[in-house]
Each structure stands twice: as structure tokens, then as C-alpha cells.
Amino acid sequence: MITPTSWKKSSFSGGGEGNDCVEVAHLDTHISIRDSKAPTRATLTFPTPVFAAFVEALKGRPSGD
């Protein structure tokens, strides 16, 4: 179950109130993502290995792509 304290905000949140980012919640076998500007709206949920592969693929991309 995701609780309010489960959500972690990105360290790249931008200036101001830092609301221009995503938040991530790590569950036992899944990762959930939500928009920090609309936390009560729908979330995306992925199996942990799929999300980890996605993040690793992003790390390998040159800036500006």
C-alpha cells in the first residue's frame, strides 16, 4: 500500500516550490510514479526490473535527446 510518506520527490525538482517534477514510490515488487503537480490523479506502476532498465537506458542517452 502506498502511503503519503512512500513518495519521494526527484532531486531535479527545479526552482520555486519544487513542484515541476515526478515523485516515485518503491513498493515490494513495483515502482509507482506520479506527477507532483497532480498527486491525486492517476499513477503509473511498473515492475521494479522494468523500471530499473528504463532508468539505465535513460542514463546512457546523450544530453538533449
C-alpha positions as CSV (number, residue, x, y, z in Angstrom):
1,M,0.0,0.0,0.0
2,I,1.3,3.5,-0.9
3,T,1.1,6.0,2.0
4,P,1.8,9.7,1.8
5,T,5.3,9.1,3.2
6,S,6.1,6.5,0.5
7,W,6.5,9.1,-2.2
8,K,10.0,10.6,-2.9
9,K,10.4,13.7,-5.0
10,S,13.1,13.9,-7.7
11,S,16.3,15.7,-6.7
12,F,15.9,17.6,-10.0
13,S,12.7,19.4,-8.9
14,G,13.6,22.8,-10.3
15,G,13.3,26.1,-8.5
16,G,10.5,27.6,-6.6
17,E,8.4,25.2,-4.6
18,G,9.9,22.3,-6.5
19,N,6.6,21.0,-7.9
20,D,7.8,20.6,-11.5
21,C,8.8,17.0,-11.3
22,V,7.7,13.5,-10.7
23,E,7.5,11.5,-7.5
24,V,8.4,7.9,-7.1
25,A,7.2,5.3,-4.6
26,H,9.0,2.0,-4.2
27,L,6.8,-1.0,-3.3
28,D,7.9,-4.5,-2.7
29,T,7.9,-5.6,-6.4
30,H,6.8,-2.4,-8.2
31,I,7.7,1.2,-8.7
32,S,4.9,3.8,-9.0
33,I,5.3,7.3,-10.5
34,R,3.1,10.3,-10.2
35,D,3.1,14.0,-11.3
36,S,3.9,16.1,-8.3
37,K,1.6,18.9,-9.5
38,A,-1.4,16.5,-9.5
39,P,-0.7,13.9,-6.8
40,T,-4.3,12.8,-6.6
41,R,-4.5,11.8,-10.2
42,A,-3.5,8.5,-11.8
43,T,-0.2,6.9,-11.2
44,L,2.0,4.7,-13.5
45,T,3.1,1.5,-11.9
46,F,5.9,-0.8,-13.3
47,P,7.6,-4.0,-12.1
48,T,10.9,-3.0,-10.5
49,P,13.2,-4.7,-13.1
50,V,11.3,-2.9,-15.9
51,F,11.7,0.5,-14.3
52,A,15.3,-0.1,-13.5
53,A,16.0,-1.0,-17.1
54,F,14.2,2.2,-18.2
55,V,16.3,4.4,-15.9
56,E,19.6,2.7,-17.1
57,A,18.6,3.3,-20.7
58,L,18.0,7.0,-19.9
59,K,21.4,7.3,-18.3
60,G,23.0,6.0,-21.5
61,R,21.5,8.7,-23.7
62,P,23.4,11.8,-24.7
63,S,22.0,15.1,-23.3
64,G,19.5,16.9,-25.5
65,D,17.9,13.7,-26.9
